[in-house]
Amino acid sequence: MNGVLGLGFLQAEKEQLGIETLGDESFICSHDAWRGFPRVLVCMERLNALPAVAQQGALRHEGAHTALHSGLAYYIVRIPQDCVELARAKGMHLVQLQQVLYYCATAVKDFEATGLLLNRGYDECQLAFAKFHFVSSDEDRLAWLLAKGNPLGRLLFFAGQLKVLLLGWPLETAGLLQIDSCADSMLGYLEPGEQKRLLGLARSIAEQLGNDTHHNIRLTLRLVLKELFPG
């Protein structure tokens, strides 16, 4: 489907299923199991804008999600009570906490998808796919300017950046990518201290992730709330 039709389709699906999270509207491809079975949606306009090897990487990335995260259980994650209480103590509403959870979940699942594909030998296409994401955009720069003065806005902004950082981390572990250098290109508009803080958190998360997706998501949510949302 094209970009306009795809956006309308996603919005209609979310309304019908009661899904309130944001952030998947600009994806090249996306995977979900909202209806109880795995499904991959592809925006052909965005996919065709990529080099051929990155196109392969994008499609294989979604295939890895189908192998790893094929059931509805991977899209319905219970927020741990300690995270609910921590968020409440800091004045965060449940809808906002659910959005942070969504960002953490997508970051974790992308980390797992990249790891699976590297283990299967798909190094070249995954490197090309990851590099496409490590770029700065005017939208991100504006979002940071709007968010930086508000603690909750900062939290949501930084949590949203974890998707790309964790997607790329297995490539660094394999010696194929330097995250620090790529992050300079993607996050060069951040103050040096803020960029260092975000990279430190991403590294801490990546080093603690294991084989249980739900445990990984809960761990990531806890670390994000504790490290990125003072109060």
Secondary structure in CASP SS format (residue, H / E / C, confidence):
PFRMAT SS
TARGET T0000
AUTHOR 0000-0000-0000
METHOD secondary structure of the structure
MODEL  1
M C 1.00
N C 1.00
G H 1.00
V H 1.00
L H 1.00
G H 1.00
L H 1.00
G H 1.00
F H 1.00
L H 1.00
Q H 1.00
A H 1.00
E H 1.00
K H 1.00
E H 1.00
Q H 1.00
L H 1.00
G C 1.00
I C 1.00
E C 1.00
T C 1.00
L C 1.00
G C 1.00
D C 1.00
E C 1.00
S C 1.00
F C 1.00
I C 1.00
C E 1.00
S E 1.00
H E 1.00
D E 1.00
A C 1.00
W C 1.00
R C 1.00
G C 1.00
F C 1.00
P C 1.00
R E 1.00
V E 1.00
L E 1.00
V E 1.00
C C 1.00
M H 1.00
E H 1.00
R H 1.00
L H 1.00
N H 1.00
A C 1.00
L C 1.00
P C 1.00
A H 1.00
V H 1.00
A H 1.00
Q H 1.00
Q H 1.00
G H 1.00
A H 1.00
L H 1.00
R H 1.00
H H 1.00
E H 1.00
G H 1.00
A H 1.00
H H 1.00
T H 1.00
A H 1.00
L H 1.00
H C 1.00
S C 1.00
G C 1.00
L H 1.00
A H 1.00
Y H 1.00
Y C 1.00
I C 1.00
V C 1.00
R C 1.00
I C 1.00
P C 1.00
Q H 1.00
D H 1.00
C H 1.00
V H 1.00
E H 1.00
L H 1.00
A H 1.00
R H 1.00
A H 1.00
K C 1.00
G C 1.00
M C 1.00
H C 1.00
L H 1.00
V H 1.00
Q H 1.00
L H 1.00
Q H 1.00
Q H 1.00
V H 1.00
L H 1.00
Y H 1.00
Y H 1.00
C H 1.00
A H 1.00
T H 1.00
A H 1.00
V H 1.00
K H 1.00
D H 1.00
F H 1.00
E H 1.00
A H 1.00
T H 1.00
G H 1.00
L H 1.00
L H 1.00
L H 1.00
N H 1.00
R C 1.00
G C 1.00
Y C 1.00
D H 1.00
E H 1.00
C H 1.00
Q H 1.00
L H 1.00
A H 1.00
F H 1.00
A H 1.00
K H 1.00
F H 1.00
H H 1.00
F C 1.00
V C 1.00
S C 1.00
S C 1.00
D H 1.00
E H 1.00
D H 1.00
R H 1.00
L H 1.00
A H 1.00
W H 1.00
L H 1.00
L H 1.00
A H 1.00
K C 1.00
G C 1.00
N C 1.00
P H 1.00
L H 1.00
G H 1.00
R H 1.00
L H 1.00
L H 1.00
F H 1.00
F H 1.00
A H 1.00
G H 1.00
Q H 1.00
L H 1.00
K H 1.00
V H 1.00
L H 1.00
L H 1.00
L H 1.00
G H 1.00
W H 1.00
P H 1.00
L H 1.00
E H 1.00
T H 1.00
A C 1.00
G C 1.00
L C 1.00
L C 1.00
Q C 1.00
I H 1.00
D H 1.00
S H 1.00
C H 1.00
A H 1.00
D H 1.00
S H 1.00
M H 1.00
L C 1.00
G C 1.00
Y C 1.00
L C 1.00
E C 1.00
P H 1.00
G H 1.00
E H 1.00
Q H 1.00
K H 1.00
R H 1.00
L H 1.00
L H 1.00
G H 1.00
L H 1.00
A H 1.00
R H 1.00
S H 1.00
I H 1.00
A H 1.00
E H 1.00
Q H 1.00
L C 1.00
G C 1.00
N C 1.00
D C 1.00
T H 1.00
H H 1.00
H H 1.00
N H 1.00
I H 1.00
R H 1.00
L H 1.00
T H 1.00
L H 1.00
R H 1.00
L H 1.00
V H 1.00
L H 1.00
K H 1.00
E H 1.00
L H 1.00
F C 1.00
P C 1.00
G C 1.00
END
